[in-house]
Amino acid sequence: MIKASSRGIFGRVQKKKETATIIRHYLAACHALSEILQAKHDKCGLFEEDLGSVGRALISCPSKNDLELEVRNLSSLYDGIKDLIRGMVTVTEGLPWPLKAVPQTFLQIVQHLEKGQAVAAGITQLLTEVQTHWDLVAEFHAPDGSNEKLSAHAATFFEVLFTVFIRLRVLQAAHPVASRIAVDSYNAALIEESQRVALAMRALESARDWTASNDIADVKKELQVLNQSATTDITVDLDVCSVPPPKPNVFHGRDDNVKSLVEKVIQHSTRQAAANLGILGNAGLGKTSLAQTVMWEHPIVEHFGSRRFFLSCEPLIDATGVGAALSKLFDVPASKDKLHGIITHLESHGRTLLVLDNLETVWLVPDDRARSQLELLLRRLAAIPTLTLIITSRGIVLPRGISWANVASATIEPFSAKAALQTFDDIAGTSENDEENERAAVVELIKDVDCMPLAVTLLAQLAQYGEKPSVLLRHWKKSHTTMLRSDPLASGRETNVAASIAVSIKLLTAGFNGEEPLQLLSICAHLPAGLRTSVFDQLESHFKDLDSARCGLLSLALISVGPQDELKVLSPIRHFVLGAHPMTADHSAAMRRIYFDIAASAPRGSSEEFATKSVSVAAEYENLKVFLLHLINTEEPSQSLIDAVNAIFYYTYWMAPSATLWEALRSRLDCHALWLAECCIHIGRIYLQLGEYTSASNALFQACDISRQECDRRSAAYCALLLGDCQQRQGFYEAAVQQYTAARDTFLDLQDDLNASACLMQLGSIALSQEIYGDAKQYLTSARSAFAGVNQRLYAANCTSMLGELHTKEGDFSMAETEFQTAQSEYQAVGNQWGSSLCMRGLGNLRRRQQDFPSAEVLLASAREYSTRLGLPLSQVCCIYDIGMLRRDQGRTEEALEAFRTAKQIYKRMGIADSVKKCERAIADLGTMEM
């Protein structure tokens, strides 16, 4: 049987069209063959009718007639466009990538197709002859009384003819990789098929003359010979080379692996007990590169000399193919017992190193017999004392029956972040001296692909062509795995991440019964932080054998086990599976229920139980966010979905506020006015917290307009209150006062005393910012009394805390201390730890103003530790900024700069723009002080 590589068999040009044509023909031919084999032999007329309709159906099959026309059209097209494309290459000289690359790529396509055109012509001629046979079948009329025996002969004849046709189609599909197949063998395959066609013709003629000669035995004999010929494999010699491939030009992060492998090879070989070593792992981790590097290490070259051999198993089929390739690699004379010849050769030539690369293509196959034969071959090779055997294979399992010297360390992991960055820099020519945003884009790209070596390499090659890392990052966010290829034509596992992953998926589906491993992989792909044990256990009732599915994925290294026993998938694999293999409806419903329950358990605000209650949610937060985003994009909005998003909003508001989920939901709520208004209010609050005031205002104005249209005065007034907050933070105090006043009037009219008091508190905050301390004190005192009157102790404590800040600015430190201590007691009483931390900071800043630096340091350090323990990152970074102010006042400039820079980075990461500017001003002021 002909074997070509996975990327060659489908070709690079018109792949989808050719594949669809082959599939249509295959299905039509199988249907026709089924009709013949199931024909009613007891009625000659019925057989004639079936055979005639089958022949006509086959003749009308577009896969035969279109082939010659396509080749002829392509031939005329090439001549007309080659000169044009060459001109385009010249014209685009000097233009940036990808403009320059486009005509160059098309020119490569043309040149590539021209090489296979002669081969295609030969196949076309043979296909034309085969079509003649179908014509004869269509015209054939069985003589009276011959129905049963002649039907059997015709069925056998058609089966053979069908086999020949399929072989020709495989040859035709494989011709784009003719450069990888020996020309003599390719021609030999065509000659062999021609002989079969001629033999089929003679058999048919004998069948047509059957009634005259009545020589059934002759016809039967010819058909038997032809059938035996059809089951004989066509041997295709691969181009093999006795010189190992060169080591990679760029190779980082594998020093420990290389050192370990080299040491084991030398140690075992010098003891006359050669080592058997495995290099295992997931797709795209650099297993081949590691093996090639080892082959060129100085101790290895010195030890084995020219007896270093490398064989890729990718284009091979089975153990027989491996044996044939080894015979050619070692130049073993042809014999019936190829394995004996190989063993004799190896035993007579001393120390030899053999690398069998991509072993999974011939080993991890569904055919148990083929797998056993391959393992037997490996055992025979491993038993040769002078042969050092190294295999590379996907997965985490080594072939059975062999003593492997590195079982514990055979599986390799992705790059470290440092090695990934070095690799990217060496290929793309980037460096740490690049613009800050471009360097940050490189770091984020590497992180986003989980430091997978193949993905990093292909991204770096794209950057090498002139694409900026920031642009690549934008493309990655949009296209993910589909962009990870070395050039637009790349379709092989070494140049296309998607193709490489697809090979692993094919091995998975072929090697395991049922679809459960792939379904489990699809679930894992929705969970970037990994499928945790608690969720895994809840899925057990939705699988027949969940543990077996897990083992199947682990054996092929499509998943790995994390430090908390979670099942993780590398980012490129995850994105590939999300696009190609969606969850089943049952599994999607189960995941929906599980993660909605997790969202509902999320604590709100910063209560005393926040830290303990948030542990389980924090572990699933990243998964929850991604899964909810998936639901938002794939299903109709529902109250349960909005409730889940709402729960995450209140959980993250004081930790790491993000508008991602609400923004995604916003685009799906055009037909749900009230939900859309609620959504816009939450978006406005988040952007307000992040300091993105334009975005906050836009969302709040939209919510306000919708609320007015729906006659929802309370929601419209609440939007005005938030718009006042937005304007106040930007220093637009007059506009903010107008918003607060209008909102307060509406709340009073609606008898909503709580929100009316909130407006009064914000008016006091504006007066405090403007240093109008009399008005501020009046507003805040009135608001505190109003809150106390409706038993809102938390809001009353907020007013007390602001009064403490007011007295600090006035220099009334004794009253300020009293207010802060009172507020802290109230916060602790209602279980609000954020407020308690805020008061610690207030007292620390009070001591700083009093120049009681030791006390200030203790209070601010305690506030920071308290915020860290509670998991309140916003409070933590505020403490860092306050410590910077303390260091400034102490004259410890370098420490102050470090604190301000750290706070700036954290604020920037959180997206709080105004706080970033505050840190920048503090850094600039320190520079002025030094001058």
WOURHU-V608823 format. One record per pair of residues at least 24 apart in sequence whose C-alpha atoms are under 8 Angstrom apart, sorted by the first residue. I is the first residue (numbers start at 1). GAP is how many residues later the second one is. Records with the same first field share a line. If there is no record, write none. Layout:
I = GAP / GAP
This chain:
1 = 231 / 232 / 233 / 234
2 = 165 / 168 / 169 / 231 / 232 / 233 / 234
3 = 233 / 312 / 313 / 314
4 = 170 / 173 / 311 / 312
5 = 309 / 310
6 = 309 / 486
7 = 484 / 485 / 486
8 = 166 / 167 / 168 / 169
9 = 161 / 164 / 165 / 166 / 167 / 168
10 = 163 / 164
11 = 162 / 163 / 165 / 166
12 = 164 / 477 / 478 / 479
13 = 96
18 = 155
21 = 41 / 42
22 = 41 / 147
24 = 39
25 = 36 / 37 / 38
26 = 140
28 = 29 / 30 / 33
29 = 29 / 133
32 = 25 / 26
33 = 122 / 125 / 126
36 = 119
37 = 118
41 = 106 / 107 / 110
42 = 105 / 106
43 = 104
44 = 98 / 99 / 100 / 101 / 102 / 103
47 = 100 / 104
48 = 92 / 93 / 94
51 = 86 / 87 / 89
52 = 85 / 86 / 87 / 88
53 = 85
54 = 84
55 = 79 / 80 / 82 / 83 / 84
56 = 79 / 82
58 = 76
59 = 72 / 75 / 76
64 = 63 / 64 / 67
67 = 57
68 = 53 / 56
71 = 46 / 49 / 50
78 = 32
82 = 25 / 28
96 = 370
97 = 368 / 369 / 370
98 = 367 / 368 / 369
105 = 383 / 384
112 = 64
113 = 63
115 = 61
116 = 59 / 60 / 62
119 = 53 / 56
120 = 52 / 55
122 = 68
123 = 45 / 48 / 49 / 67
126 = 42 / 68
127 = 38 / 41
129 = 68
130 = 31 / 35 / 67
133 = 68
140 = 68
143 = 68
150 = 57
153 = 54 / 67 / 70
156 = 67 / 71
157 = 43 / 46 / 47 / 66
160 = 40 / 66 / 67 / 70
161 = 36 / 39
163 = 67
164 = 29 / 32 / 33 / 66
168 = 25
180 = 58 / 59
181 = 55 / 56 / 57 / 58
182 = 54 / 55 / 56 / 57
185 = 50 / 51 / 52
186 = 50
189 = 45 / 46 / 47
196 = 30 / 33 / 34
199 = 27
200 = 26
237 = 88
238 = 87
240 = 71 / 85 / 88 / 89
241 = 69 / 88
242 = 66 / 67 / 68 / 87 / 88
243 = 63 / 65 / 66 / 67
244 = 48 / 51 / 64 / 65 / 66
245 = 47 / 65
246 = 46 / 47 / 50
247 = 42 / 45 / 46 / 48 / 49
248 = 41 / 44 / 45
250 = 173 / 176 / 177
251 = 38 / 172
252 = 167 / 168 / 170 / 171
253 = 162 / 163 / 165 / 166 / 167
254 = 36
257 = 33
258 = 32 / 35 / 36
261 = 33
262 = 32 / 35 / 37 / 38
264 = 141
265 = 123
266 = 33 / 34 / 37
269 = 82 / 117 / 119
272 = 113 / 114
273 = 112 / 113
274 = 110 / 111 / 112 / 113 / 114 / 115
275 = 112 / 113 / 114 / 129 / 130
276 = 106 / 112 / 113 / 114 / 126 / 127 / 128 / 129
277 = 112 / 113 / 114 / 127 / 128 / 129 / 133
278 = 112 / 113 / 114 / 115 / 120 / 126 / 128 / 129 / 132
279 = 111 / 112 / 113 / 114 / 131 / 132 / 133
280 = 112 / 113 / 114 / 115 / 116 / 117 / 118 / 130 / 131 / 132
281 = 112 / 113 / 114 / 115 / 130 / 131 / 132 / 275 / 276
282 = 112 / 113 / 274 / 275 / 276
283 = 111 / 217 / 218 / 221
284 = 168 / 169 / 170 / 171 / 210 / 213 / 216
285 = 127 / 128 / 129 / 130 / 167 / 168 / 169
286 = 167 / 168
287 = 105 / 106 / 125
288 = 69 / 70 / 104
291 = 64 / 99 / 101
304 = 47 / 48 / 49
307 = 44 / 45 / 46
308 = 44 / 45 / 46
309 = 43 / 44 / 45 / 46
310 = 44 / 45 / 46 / 47
311 = 43 / 44 / 45 / 46
312 = 44 / 45 / 46 / 47
313 = 43 / 44 / 45 / 46 / 48 / 49
314 = 43 / 44 / 45 / 47 / 48
316 = 45 / 46
317 = 44 / 45
318 = 44 / 45 / 52 / 56
319 = 43 / 51 / 54 / 55 / 58
343 = 38 / 41
346 = 38 / 40 / 41
347 = 37 / 38 / 39
350 = 36 / 37
351 = 35 / 36 / 37
352 = 34 / 35 / 36
353 = 34 / 35 / 36 / 37
354 = 33 / 34 / 35 / 36
355 = 34 / 35 / 36 / 37
356 = 33 / 34 / 35 / 36
357 = 34 / 35 / 36
358 = 33 / 34 / 35 / 36
359 = 32 / 33 / 34 / 35
360 = 33 / 34
364 = 143 / 147
365 = 142 / 145 / 146
366 = 144 / 145 / 146
375 = 24 / 25 / 26
378 = 24
394 = 110 / 162 / 163
395 = 159 / 160 / 161 / 162 / 163
396 = 158 / 159 / 160 / 161
397 = 158 / 159
414 = 36 / 37 / 38 / 39
415 = 36 / 37 / 38
416 = 35
417 = 29 / 30 / 34
420 = 26 / 31 / 33 / 36
421 = 25
423 = 33 / 34 / 37
424 = 32 / 33 / 35 / 36
425 = 35
427 = 30 / 33 / 34 / 37
428 = 32 / 33 / 34 / 35 / 36
429 = 35
437 = 33
438 = 30 / 31 / 32
439 = 30
441 = 28 / 29 / 32
442 = 27 / 28 / 31
444 = 29
445 = 24 / 28 / 31
448 = 123
449 = 121 / 122 / 123
450 = 120 / 121 / 122
452 = 118 / 120
454 = 40 / 43
455 = 29 / 42 / 117
458 = 26 / 27 / 28 / 37
459 = 25 / 26
461 = 25
462 = 24
480 = 92 / 95
481 = 91 / 92 / 94 / 95
482 = 94
497 = 75
498 = 75 / 78
501 = 72 / 75
504 = 52 / 54
508 = 44 / 45 / 48
512 = 40
516 = 27 / 28 / 29 / 30 / 33
517 = 31 / 32 / 33 / 35 / 36
518 = 31 / 63
519 = 62 / 64 / 65
520 = 26 / 29 / 30
521 = 32 / 37 / 38 / 56
522 = 55 / 56 / 59 / 60 / 61
523 = 60 / 64
524 = 43 / 44 / 45 / 50
525 = 44 / 48 / 49 / 50 / 52 / 53
526 = 48 / 52 / 97 / 100 / 101
527 = 41 / 95 / 96 / 97 / 99 / 100
528 = 40 / 41 / 43 / 46 / 94 / 95 / 98
529 = 39 / 91 / 93 / 94
530 = 32 / 36 / 37 / 38 / 39 / 93
531 = 35 / 36 / 37
532 = 32 / 33 / 34 / 35
533 = 32 / 33
535 = 59
538 = 56
539 = 51
542 = 44 / 45 / 48
595 = 29 / 32
596 = 44 / 45 / 48
599 = 25 / 45 / 46 / 48 / 49
600 = 44 / 47
602 = 45 / 46 / 49
603 = 47 / 48
604 = 43 / 46 / 47
605 = 45 / 46 / 48 / 49 / 227
606 = 48 / 225 / 226 / 227 / 228
607 = 223 / 224 / 225 / 226 / 227
608 = 223 / 224 / 225
609 = 222
610 = 260
611 = 258 / 259 / 260
625 = 36
628 = 33
629 = 32 / 35
632 = 29 / 32 / 33 / 36
633 = 31
636 = 32
637 = 28 / 31 / 32
649 = 33
653 = 33
654 = 218 / 219 / 220
655 = 216 / 217 / 218 / 219
656 = 217 / 218 / 254
657 = 29 / 32 / 33 / 253
658 = 28
659 = 24 / 27 / 28
673 = 33 / 37
674 = 32 / 33 / 36
676 = 27
677 = 25 / 26 / 27 / 29 / 30
678 = 25
681 = 38
684 = 38
685 = 37
688 = 37 / 38
689 = 223
690 = 220 / 221 / 222 / 223
691 = 220 / 221 / 222 / 223 / 224
692 = 220 / 221
693 = 33 / 34 / 37
696 = 30
697 = 26 / 29
713 = 33
714 = 32 / 33 / 36
717 = 25 / 26 / 27 / 29 / 30
718 = 25 / 37
721 = 38
725 = 37
728 = 38
733 = 33
737 = 26 / 29
753 = 33 / 37
754 = 32 / 33 / 36
757 = 26 / 29 / 30
758 = 25 / 37
761 = 38
765 = 37
768 = 38
773 = 33 / 37
777 = 26 / 29
793 = 33 / 37
794 = 32 / 33 / 36 / 38
797 = 25 / 26 / 27 / 29 / 30
798 = 25 / 37
801 = 38
804 = 38
805 = 37
808 = 38
813 = 33 / 37
816 = 30
817 = 26 / 29
833 = 37
834 = 33 / 38 / 41
837 = 26 / 27 / 29 / 30 / 38
838 = 25 / 37
841 = 38 / 41
845 = 37 / 41
848 = 38 / 41
853 = 33 / 37
856 = 30
857 = 26 / 29
877 = 26 / 29 / 30
878 = 25
881 = 38
888 = 38
893 = 33
897 = 26 / 29
